[in-house]
Amino acid sequence: MVQDKSASERMEKIVSLCKRRGFIFQSSEIYGGLNGAWDYGPLGVELKKNLKDFWWRRLVRERDDVVGMDGSILMNRQVWVASGHEQTFTDPMVDCRNCKARLRADQLAVKDGKRQCSVCGSLDLTEPRAFNLMFKTFVGATEDESSVTYLRPETAQSIFVQFKNVLDTSRQKLPFGIAQIGKAFRNEINPRNFTFRSREFEQMELEYFCRPEQGLELLEYWLQERLRFYADIGIPSDRLHVHKIPTDELAHYSGGTYDIEYDFPFGRQELEGVAYRRDYDLTQHQNASGKPLAYFDEETKAHFVPHVVEPSAGVDRTVLALLCDAYAEDTITDDKGKAETRTVLRFHPRIAPVKCGVFPLLKNNASLVVKTKEIVSELRSHMAVFYDESGAIGRRYRRQDEIGTPFGVTVDFDTIGENGPAKQDTVTLRDRDTMQQERIPISELRQYLSAKIF
Ligand code: ATP
């Protein structure tokens, strides 16, 4: 993919900030890393958690018609035989005879009508062959064919195979959904673009079961719901694109699929797929297991296999989109009129890893410090806050801007009543984006901030 220089520089800056401030590190870094695996540091884990919690709140807690589950990563191999993954979950792979690189055949540049190695530029490539993306493993002490299974390449299959148990225990009626957030693993041929294409990642998937005649309408409904979700975490609609998969490219069982794409610095790429999968998955598992997975309609007294609409989103890709979207460099003028560059992550307060920085104006004044710590302990059980007493106040603001903290609270001499009673027990509240400051009573602080971050 061709990237312009400023876009790749922007990406480099984001990757470097992620490491410098503790969002994302290379896995096993001290041993040279492991390609396609990443660790989330103290700020990254908060960001990721806020995203997952909001997804769960929107899709499960705020709805009557969706319940959650948490399936195991290891499952009976027959699940992957029945789902088709063992046979067909493949990418086309070629080898470069010159530099021995293994490459995805469908992502190569073409020169004079011939595919070209993206590592050394050679045109001497093998014919494409299918490479299965599932990680194979063995369960138990014997390593033979009878103990083979795979790390799950998606979370959806455990929802399908538990459909009946969830239906029977939750007493839901169609249409209803089962949601799950969890790890998935794919042995990607070329992991790349930071966390975008990883070998270990997390998915947020909903399987929304319905009557056959509701499928197409629900596909549109879920597409709109998911777009609303992205708007509510602060991703602007002009950087999101809906790509309708053309009919001739759809899987044979699909009744329609949309990809929701985002304009990353490295190009427009998929964040989420919203797919109408008809009754394919439940029928496959019903046939292969011999266990009925039908729904009994009390009105018509008929049994039928429900259809399903699946919004399937990547946690890591969405975190990366949030980081890319939030990253900005402003030129600001300091107190002495000097221009400086401010790096800021403009996260929506709802997903920002730290909600509020809390600062005593001076660290060597016991009354200021005591008052500040009181505020910290009052806010702490309601939101992630960060206490910082070191350096000039402007520097402390900059440090919080760089990690996307939307609010800063400063306790000064007015707060502790040294300048009279008028402003006693009020603090300065600074807004990250406008850098405007206002005075607010401490007694209103928690409610004010809670309303902004909900
Ligand atoms: P792609 O075409 O980019 O490989 P896909 O169409 O195979 O993705 P799905 O099988 O639809 O992806 O998976 C649903 C979601 O899971 C994707 O939209 C993406 O957000 C996430 N996802 C899939 N593969 C990866 C990966 N290797 N790394 C990170 N996230 C992934």
Boltz pocket constraint, residues with backbone or C-beta under 6 A from the ligand:
constraints:
  - pocket:
      binder: B
      contacts: [[A, 153], [A, 154], [A, 186], [A, 188], [A, 195], [A, 196], [A, 197], [A, 198], [A, 199], [A, 200], [A, 201], [A, 202], [A, 203], [A, 270], [A, 271], [A, 272], [A, 273], [A, 312], [A, 313], [A, 314], [A, 315], [A, 316], [A, 317]]
      max_distance: 6.0
